[in-house]
Amino acid sequence: MMKYINTKMLAVALLTASIGAFAQNAVNPNLQVAMNDPATVPVSAPKVPAAPLKVLSDPRVTPFGAQFVRVKDVARLKGYESYELVGYGIVVGLNDTGDSDKTLTQQTIANMMQNFNIVVNPGDLTAKNAAAVIVTVTIRGNRRKGDMISASVSAIGDCDSISGGQLVMTPLLGADGEVWALAQGPVTTGAYSFGSSGDGGDKVTKNHPTAGMLTNGVKLLRDFGPDYRSDDMITYILNEPDFTSAVNLAKSINDKYFGVAVVKDASSVQVRIPNNYKDENIVAQFISEVGQLYFVTDSVAKVVFNERTGTIVIGHNVRISNAAVSHGNLYVRVQNEQGVSQPGAFAGGNTQVINQQTTSAKEEPASLFELENTTTVSELVSALNSLGVTSRDIMIIFHVLKQAGALHAELEAI
């Protein structure tokens, strides 16, 4: 008998049947079931209990090469900033690998001892077991008072190593000159330095022993990051400002939360927090949901290259108009040879060493290639590969094409 069941039930039936007969039947990868399609289809199959199915939203590629990306991956909330802290301290407990600069290190130790009501003459101190260091910290996102984070410790004197040392309590200052955190604890370098590099000495060094990490040794003295629970609006800042990206971001948000997002400029989109999220005190859930939305980003066509390494990166939207390219190489060789000018037996001259220089030039024959209009990156790559030139030659070709108006992209050197 012909029966009619919902497509959800059909998906479960197909899945069950495919598992039982996988060895005899190939699964069609192009089969797609619309989860929200109310239509029913005829099928001859036993009745299967309905089960909830969930479709995961994956990034997709548009026909023009642009990609769907998550909001949280390409934008940040206004107020989520990086905070830089810095402090000057001293690492003690070194095995005779500390600073030899008596003025800097000895004065630091003397000043520190005064905090314990001990007054000493800096000249009477030996500093080979201590080293002056700079402590730096970068704080990102929300952090709360009392959190423990890590820091970088770098020597500023001429010490051989800070391995095995202990950082004495060091105040870390913010941009306002106030103390924002305190740092103290053992320094980890993953390196060592032993021996002497003096006359007749032998020194063995592994990795970089004058810089290390202070793991979970920084205690924050204040809160970091914004609190949006009492705000009516939040603002998303695009990492790469672009009006098209901003419009697409606002549209993606408005598709789910009608009329809450407004584009302010090329880099920012202002979003009104819905009343039901504020009333239930779940603003964090709203921010989390928006961060999981997908939208299409856009950017200016760009070619980025690094001549030092010969690396070239071509954006997906770079295009070339029809043009003819001829590129040849010119090699110039200069060779110097040392010769001896020997006068005759009775000439009365002196024997001299002379320099003989030979210069030669070779120019490779260049062929004329036609670059047709390209609409995709793969077409552009194929056209450039057909020229048979190196990456550095391609950089020059790009410059010339740009000057000719045939390259529709920005050039950026790094």
C-alpha positions as CSV (number, residue, x, y, z in Angstrom):
1,M,0.0,0.0,0.0
2,M,1.3,3.5,-0.8
3,K,1.7,5.6,2.3
4,Y,2.6,9.3,2.8
5,I,5.0,10.3,5.5
6,N,6.7,13.6,6.4
7,T,10.2,14.3,5.0
8,K,11.7,14.1,8.5
9,M,10.5,10.5,8.8
10,L,11.8,9.9,5.3
11,A,15.3,11.1,6.3
12,V,15.3,8.7,9.3
13,A,14.2,5.8,7.2
14,L,16.8,6.5,4.6
15,L,19.5,6.8,7.2
16,T,18.5,3.5,8.9
17,A,18.3,1.7,5.6
18,S,21.7,3.0,4.4
19,I,23.4,1.8,7.6
20,G,22.0,-1.7,7.2
21,A,22.8,-2.1,3.5
22,F,25.9,0.1,3.2
23,A,27.9,-2.6,1.6
24,Q,25.4,-3.1,-1.2
25,N,24.1,0.4,-1.8
26,A,26.1,3.7,-2.3
27,V,24.9,6.7,-0.5
28,N,24.1,9.6,-2.9
29,P,26.2,12.6,-1.6
30,N,24.0,15.0,-3.5
31,L,20.8,14.0,-1.6
32,Q,19.5,17.0,0.4
33,V,16.4,17.0,2.5
34,A,14.7,20.3,3.3
35,M,14.0,20.2,7.0
36,N,11.3,22.9,6.9
37,D,9.5,21.7,3.7
38,P,5.9,20.8,4.6
39,A,5.5,18.8,1.4
40,T,5.0,15.0,1.7
41,V,6.3,12.4,-0.7
42,P,4.9,8.9,-1.5
43,V,7.0,6.0,-0.2
44,S,6.6,2.3,0.4
45,A,8.3,1.7,3.7
46,P,7.4,0.6,7.2
47,K,6.3,3.3,9.6
48,V,9.3,4.7,11.5
49,P,9.0,6.8,14.7
50,A,9.8,10.4,14.0
51,A,13.1,11.6,15.5
52,P,14.4,15.2,15.7
53,L,17.2,16.0,13.2
54,K,19.5,19.0,13.4
55,V,21.3,20.6,10.4
56,L,24.6,22.2,11.3
57,S,25.3,25.5,9.5
58,D,28.7,25.2,7.8
59,P,30.6,28.0,6.0
60,R,29.7,28.1,2.3
61,V,31.3,29.7,-0.7
62,T,29.4,32.0,-2.9
63,P,29.5,31.8,-6.7
64,F,31.8,34.8,-6.8
65,G,34.4,33.2,-4.4
66,A,33.4,35.1,-1.2
67,Q,33.0,33.0,1.9
68,F,30.5,32.9,4.7
69,V,32.2,33.6,8.0
70,R,31.1,33.8,11.6
71,V,30.6,37.3,13.1
72,K,33.0,36.5,16.1
73,D,35.8,35.6,13.7
74,V,35.9,38.8,11.8
75,A,34.5,41.4,14.2
76,R,34.9,42.4,17.9
77,L,32.6,44.1,20.4
78,K,33.5,47.7,21.1
79,G,35.1,47.8,24.5
80,Y,36.9,44.5,24.1
81,E,40.4,45.9,23.7
82,S,44.0,44.9,24.5
83,Y,45.7,46.4,27.5
84,E,49.5,46.5,27.7
85,L,51.3,46.4,31.0
86,V,55.0,46.8,31.7
87,G,57.2,46.7,34.7
88,Y,60.9,46.8,35.7
89,G,62.1,44.1,38.1
90,I,64.9,41.8,39.1
91,V,65.5,38.1,38.8
92,V,67.5,36.5,41.6
93,G,68.8,33.1,42.3
94,L,71.0,32.8,39.1
95,N,74.0,30.5,39.0
96,D,76.6,33.2,38.5
97,T,75.0,34.1,35.1
98,G,73.7,37.5,36.2
99,D,74.5,41.1,35.1
100,S,78.0,42.5,35.3
101,D,76.7,46.1,35.2
102,K,77.2,47.1,38.8
103,T,75.5,50.5,38.5
104,L,72.2,49.2,37.2
105,T,71.8,45.9,39.1
106,Q,73.4,46.8,42.4
107,Q,71.4,50.1,42.6
108,T,68.2,48.1,42.0
109,I,69.1,45.6,44.7
110,A,69.9,48.4,47.1
111,N,66.6,50.2,46.4
112,M,64.7,46.9,47.0
113,M,66.5,46.3,50.3
114,Q,65.3,49.7,51.5
115,N,61.7,48.4,51.4
116,F,62.7,46.0,54.2
117,N,64.4,48.8,56.2
118,I,67.9,47.6,55.2
119,V,70.2,50.3,54.1
120,V,73.3,49.1,52.1
121,N,75.9,50.7,50.0
122,P,75.3,49.6,46.3
123,G,79.1,49.3,45.8
124,D,79.2,46.6,48.5
125,L,76.8,44.3,46.7
126,T,77.7,41.4,44.3
127,A,75.2,41.1,41.4
128,K,76.3,38.1,39.5
129,N,73.4,36.1,40.8
130,A,70.8,38.7,39.8
131,A,69.7,40.3,36.5
132,A,67.6,43.3,35.7
133,V,64.5,42.5,33.5
134,I,61.5,44.0,31.8
135,V,58.2,42.3,32.4
136,T,55.5,42.8,29.8
137,V,51.8,41.6,29.8
138,T,49.0,41.8,27.2
139,I,45.5,41.4,28.5
140,R,42.7,40.7,26.1
141,G,38.9,40.2,26.7
142,N,37.2,40.1,30.1
143,R,39.4,39.6,33.1
144,R,38.5,40.0,36.7
145,K,40.3,41.3,39.8
146,G,42.4,38.5,41.2
147,D,42.8,36.5,38.0
148,M,46.3,35.0,37.4
149,I,47.8,35.3,33.9
150,S,51.2,34.8,32.3
151,A,53.8,37.4,31.4
152,S,57.0,37.7,29.3
153,V,60.3,38.4,31.1
154,S,63.3,39.7,29.2
155,A,66.8,40.7,30.4
156,I,67.9,44.3,29.7
157,G,71.5,43.9,31.0
158,D,74.4,41.7,29.9
159,C,73.5,38.6,31.8
160,D,74.3,35.2,30.3
161,S,71.0,33.5,31.3
162,I,68.0,34.0,33.6
163,S,67.2,30.2,33.6
164,G,66.3,28.9,37.1
165,G,65.8,32.5,38.4
166,Q,63.0,33.9,40.5
167,L,61.3,37.2,39.7
168,V,60.9,39.3,42.8
169,M,57.6,41.1,43.2
170,T,57.3,43.6,40.4
171,P,54.5,46.2,40.0
172,L,53.1,46.4,36.4
173,L,52.0,49.7,35.2
174,G,49.3,50.6,32.7
175,A,49.3,53.5,30.1
176,D,48.1,55.8,32.9
177,G,51.1,55.1,35.1
178,E,49.0,53.4,37.7
179,V,49.8,49.9,39.1
180,W,47.4,47.4,37.4
181,A,49.0,44.1,38.4
182,L,51.7,42.4,40.4
183,A,54.2,39.9,39.0
184,Q,56.2,37.3,40.9
185,G,57.4,33.7,40.5
186,P,59.8,31.4,38.8
187,V,61.0,32.2,35.3
188,T,60.8,29.4,32.6
189,T,63.1,29.8,29.6
190,G,63.4,26.3,28.0
191,A,67.1,27.2,27.5
192,Y,70.5,27.2,29.2
193,S,73.9,28.7,28.9
194,F,77.0,27.2,30.6
195,G,80.7,27.9,30.4
196,S,82.7,30.9,29.6
197,S,83.2,32.7,26.2
198,G,86.5,34.3,27.3
199,D,90.0,33.4,26.2
200,G,90.5,29.7,26.3
201,G,86.9,29.2,27.5
202,D,84.2,26.9,26.2
203,K,80.5,28.0,26.2
204,V,77.4,25.9,25.4
205,T,74.1,27.7,24.8
206,K,70.7,26.2,23.9
207,N,67.8,28.3,22.6
208,H,67.4,31.9,24.0
209,P,68.3,31.9,27.7
210,T,67.9,35.7,28.3
211,A,64.1,35.7,27.8
212,G,61.4,33.5,29.3
213,M,57.9,33.2,30.6
214,L,56.3,33.8,34.0
215,T,53.5,31.2,33.9
216,N,50.4,32.3,35.9
217,G,52.6,34.6,37.9
218,V,50.7,37.9,37.4
219,K,47.8,38.9,39.7
220,L,45.4,41.5,38.4
221,L,44.4,44.3,40.7
222,R,41.4,45.5,38.8
223,D,38.7,44.3,36.4
224,F,39.2,44.5,32.6
225,G,36.7,44.5,29.9
226,P,33.2,46.0,29.5
227,D,29.9,44.9,31.2
228,Y,27.0,45.0,28.7
229,R,24.2,43.9,31.1
230,S,22.9,47.4,31.7
231,D,23.5,48.7,28.1
232,D,20.8,49.2,25.5
233,M,23.2,49.1,22.5
234,I,26.3,47.2,21.5
235,T,28.6,47.9,18.6
236,Y,30.5,45.4,16.5
237,I,33.8,46.6,15.0
238,L,35.0,44.8,11.8
239,N,38.6,43.8,11.8
240,E,38.8,44.8,8.1
241,P,36.6,47.9,7.5
242,D,34.4,47.6,4.4
243,F,31.0,49.1,3.7
244,T,29.8,45.9,1.9
245,S,30.9,43.7,4.8
246,A,29.2,46.1,7.3
247,V,25.9,46.0,5.3
248,N,26.0,42.2,5.0
249,L,26.7,41.9,8.8
250,A,23.7,44.2,9.6
251,K,21.5,42.2,7.2
252,S,22.5,38.9,8.8
253,I,21.6,40.2,12.2
254,N,18.3,41.7,11.1
255,D,17.3,38.5,9.4
256,K,17.2,36.9,12.8
257,Y,16.4,39.9,15.0
258,F,14.3,42.2,13.0
259,G,15.4,45.8,12.8
260,V,18.0,45.8,15.6
261,A,21.2,46.4,13.5
262,V,22.2,49.7,11.9
263,V,25.4,50.4,9.9
264,K,27.2,53.4,11.3
265,D,30.2,53.4,9.0
266,A,32.6,51.1,7.1
267,S,33.9,49.5,10.3
268,S,31.1,49.5,12.9
269,V,27.5,48.1,13.1
270,Q,25.4,49.2,16.1
271,V,23.0,46.6,17.5
272,R,20.1,47.2,19.8
273,I,19.7,44.5,22.5
274,P,16.1,43.1,22.3
275,N,14.0,43.8,25.3
276,N,13.3,40.1,26.1
277,Y,17.0,39.5,26.5
278,K,17.4,42.4,28.8
279,D,14.3,41.6,30.8
280,E,15.4,38.1,31.4
281,N,19.0,39.3,32.1
282,I,20.5,37.0,29.4
283,V,22.3,39.7,27.3
284,A,25.4,37.3,27.3
285,Q,23.2,34.8,25.4
286,F,22.2,37.4,22.8
287,I,25.9,38.3,22.2
288,S,26.7,34.6,21.9
289,E,24.0,34.0,19.4
290,V,25.0,37.0,17.3
291,G,28.6,35.8,17.3
292,Q,27.5,32.5,15.7
293,L,25.7,34.1,12.8
294,Y,27.3,33.8,9.3
295,F,27.6,36.6,6.7
296,V,29.6,37.3,3.5
297,T,32.6,39.5,3.9
298,D,34.0,41.7,1.1
299,S,37.3,43.4,0.6
300,V,39.3,45.4,-1.9
301,A,41.0,43.3,-4.5
302,K,44.7,43.1,-3.4
303,V,48.0,41.5,-4.2
304,V,50.4,41.2,-1.3
305,F,54.0,40.2,-1.9
306,N,57.3,39.9,0.0
307,E,60.3,40.3,-2.2
308,R,62.7,39.1,0.5
309,T,61.1,35.6,0.6
310,G,59.5,35.6,-2.9
311,T,56.0,35.1,-1.4
312,I,52.9,36.3,-3.3
313,V,49.3,36.2,-2.0
314,I,46.5,37.0,-4.5
315,G,43.1,37.9,-3.3
316,H,40.1,36.0,-4.6
317,N,38.6,39.0,-6.4
318,V,41.8,40.1,-8.3
319,R,41.1,40.5,-12.0
320,I,43.2,41.1,-15.1
321,S,42.0,42.7,-18.3
322,N,43.2,41.6,-21.7
323,A,46.9,42.5,-22.1
324,A,50.1,41.3,-23.8
325,V,53.2,40.7,-21.7
326,S,56.8,40.3,-22.7
327,H,59.4,39.7,-20.0
328,G,63.0,38.8,-20.4
329,N,66.0,38.5,-18.1
330,L,69.3,40.3,-18.4
331,Y,72.3,38.8,-16.7
332,V,75.5,40.8,-16.1
333,R,78.6,39.0,-14.9
334,V,81.6,40.8,-13.5
335,Q,84.7,38.6,-12.8
336,N,87.9,39.8,-11.2
337,E,91.2,37.9,-11.4
338,Q,94.5,38.6,-9.8
339,G,97.5,38.6,-12.2
340,V,101.2,39.3,-11.9
341,S,103.0,41.8,-14.1
342,Q,106.6,40.6,-14.5
343,P,109.1,43.0,-16.2
344,G,111.9,41.7,-18.4
345,A,115.2,40.6,-17.0
346,F,117.0,43.9,-17.7
347,A,114.0,46.2,-17.9
348,G,114.5,47.7,-14.5
349,G,110.9,47.5,-13.5
350,N,109.2,46.0,-10.4
351,T,106.9,43.0,-10.2
352,Q,103.3,44.0,-9.4
353,V,100.0,42.4,-8.7
354,I,97.3,43.6,-11.1
355,N,93.6,43.2,-11.1
356,Q,92.0,42.0,-14.4
357,Q,88.3,42.5,-14.7
358,T,86.1,40.8,-17.3
359,T,82.5,41.9,-17.8
360,S,79.9,40.0,-19.9
361,A,76.2,40.4,-20.4
362,K,73.6,37.9,-21.6
363,E,70.0,38.7,-22.4
364,E,67.5,35.9,-22.7
365,P,65.1,36.0,-25.6
366,A,61.7,37.2,-24.5
367,S,58.4,35.8,-25.9
368,L,55.2,37.8,-26.2
369,F,52.3,36.3,-24.2
370,E,48.7,37.3,-24.2
371,L,46.9,37.5,-20.9
372,E,43.2,37.2,-21.5
373,N,40.4,38.6,-19.3
374,T,40.3,36.5,-16.1
375,T,37.3,36.2,-13.8
376,T,38.6,33.8,-11.2
377,V,41.8,33.3,-9.2
378,S,42.3,29.9,-10.8
379,E,42.2,31.4,-14.3
380,L,44.7,34.1,-13.2
381,V,47.1,31.5,-11.7
382,S,46.9,29.4,-14.9
383,A,47.7,32.5,-17.0
384,L,50.7,33.4,-14.8
385,N,52.0,29.8,-14.8
386,S,51.8,29.7,-18.6
387,L,54.5,32.5,-18.6
388,G,57.0,30.2,-16.9
389,V,58.5,33.0,-14.8
390,T,59.6,33.1,-11.2
391,S,57.8,34.7,-8.3
392,R,60.0,37.7,-8.4
393,D,59.3,38.1,-12.1
394,I,55.6,38.0,-11.4
395,M,56.0,40.9,-8.9
396,I,57.5,43.0,-11.7
397,I,54.8,41.9,-14.1
398,F,52.1,42.9,-11.6
399,H,53.7,46.4,-11.2
400,V,53.8,46.9,-15.0
401,L,50.2,45.6,-15.4
402,K,49.1,48.0,-12.7
403,Q,50.7,50.9,-14.5
404,A,49.1,49.8,-17.8
405,G,45.7,49.7,-16.1
406,A,45.2,46.0,-16.8
407,L,45.5,44.8,-13.1
408,H,42.4,45.6,-11.1
409,A,43.8,45.3,-7.6
410,E,45.9,47.1,-5.1
411,L,49.6,46.2,-4.7
412,E,51.0,46.0,-1.2
413,A,54.6,45.1,-0.3
414,I,55.6,43.9,3.1
